[in-house]
């Protein structure tokens, strides 16, 4: 048996924070990365957080993409935009 104390405001946010639109298939604005990120041989300086639960690096992707066989076998979820 274990107990964890979590502050009431677990992830505080306010002015200047980036939020995704309250849409089923929305995306954040470009988020500049503090350090360049190399992924599959390409270096990225920004990312987009998409409400369908994935990150993209070149542009927002708000379209729904049906899960592949990999995701059918693993956990995948969308962000709650309510």
Protein Blocks (a to p, Z undefined) as FASTA:
>chain_A
ZZddddfblpgcdehiacddddfkbccdddddfbdcdeehiacfbdcddfkopacfkbcc
fbccdddfklmmpccddddfZZ
